[in-house]
Amino acid sequence: MPTTTYTPRPIDPQALKELRATDDAGRPTAPFTDPEGDAPLRCCLRRSEPGERIALVSYAPLRRWASATGAEPGPYDEQGPVFIHADPCEAPADGALPFTNAHRVLRRYSTQGHILGGRLVESPAAFEQALAEAFDDPSVALVHVRAVEYGCFLYEVRRA
């Protein structure tokens, strides 16, 4: 049984406000109506529903974290595509780990923003154990959960 407590974190509200205007690649945000649903939303950590207004933006999660903490990720800084609601939405309330129903990579980062390693998680049952093992290492400051298929950032996890 995992002994470490941790919290999945959606994109910060201030960052969302900025991303809804201009993304981290400097492009204007272009909202659209999602015809099919099922896009993994990083603002509220749930899947979109058909007909919702969303946007696909470029997001640099480590860069934003580093600017708030003073870390220097250097070449580990990266940006990639994420889906967000086009308008403000409710943050997740329950703290449950989302998007655990597929293969995921858990990428561990130090307080300097350097990658400490990663782990492929192949089942929902193994997900919490992998997080607990990551946070058992005191040098791990945060974990990024990523999709295997595209390598996309899904959300960040920190100790509670």
N, C-alpha and C positions, 0 to 999 in steps of 0.2 A: 504494500500500500504506500503510495507516494506521501512523503512527509512535508515536502516543500509546497508552499502556497504561491500561486502565480495568477496573473490576470491577463487575459487577452485584451488588447487595446486597439480600438478602431482608430482611424486617422483623427488627430487632434482637431477640435472645432475651429481653431484659428487657421490651421493649415487648410481645412476644408473650405473655409471662407475664401482664402486666397486661390485655391485650386478651382473653385467655381468661376473665377474670373480668368486666371491665367495659370497654366500648368507649370510644373517645374522645368520644362524644356523651353518655357517662354512663349508657348502658343496660346492663343485665346481658346477658352473652353467652348465646345460646340455641343450643347445638350441635344438629345433626341428622344423620341418615344420608343421604348423597348417593345418590339412587336411580339417577342417570344417569351421573355422572362428568363430566369435562371442565371443571370449574370451575378457573380460574387461581388457584392457591394462592400467596399472597405470602410464606408462611413457608419454603417449600422450592423455590419457583420452578419448579413443574411443574404439570401438570393433575391434578385429582383422578381417582380411579378409582371405579367404582360400589361402593357399600357402605362407603366411608370416612366417618368422623365428621368433619364440618367445621362451620364457623360463618361466617356473614356478619356482619361487624362494621364499625362506622364507624371510620376510621383517618385521622389527621392527620399525614401524613409530614413536611411542612415544619415544622410546629409542634414535633414531637419533635426533629428535626434542629436547629432554632433553639434549643431549650432546652439542648441539649448544646454548642452552639457560641457562644451569646450573640448570634446574629443576631436581627434585628427584621423579620420578614417583613410585618408590618402587614396590609394588606388582601389580601396574597397567601396568607395562611394559609387553608387550607381543609381540609375533611374529606370523606371519601366512603367508599362501601362497598368492602370487600375480603373475599375468602375466605381463611380460614386453617384449618389442622387444629385440631380441638377439643382435641387432646392434643399434647405435644411430639413433634417429628419431626426427621429428619435435615436439616441445612442442605445446600444444593447443594455438591457437592465440586469440580466441574470448572471453574467460573467461566465456563461457556458463556453466551452471551446467550440467554435464554429468550423465548418468545412473540414471535418475529420473523416468524411466518408470516402476518401480516395487516397491514393498514394500522395504523400507529402514529404518535403524535405524540411527538416528543422536545422536552420543555420545559426550557430552560436557566435556571439560577438563579445569582445572584451570591452572594458571601460574606455579603451582608446579607440574603439570602433574597428578593430581588426578581427577577421574571421578566426575563430578558434577551432572550427570543425563543423561538420554537418552530419546529419543522420537521415537516412531514408526510412520513412515510416509507412508500412504497407497495409496496416489495418487500424480501424478505430480503437481496437482494444490495446494496441501498442502505443497509441499516441500519448496518453497521459504518462505512461512509464518513461517514454523517451524524453518528455519535458522534465520530469522529475530528475532523471539522470543528468540532463543538461544543467539544471540549477543546483545539483549537488556539487558541481564544480564552482568554488567561490570566485573564480576569475571570470565567470560568465555574467555579463551585465544584462544582456537581453537576447532573445531568440526571435528570429524571423521565421515565420511559417510560409512556405512557398509551394506553389503547384509544381508537380513534376513535369507535366506535359509541356508547359510554356516557361517555367521558371519564374512565373509572376509572384510578386509579393502578395500575400493574402492578409497577414496582420502580424503585429509584434506582440510578444509575450514578455512580461517583466515579473519579477518577484512581487508579491503583494505586500 
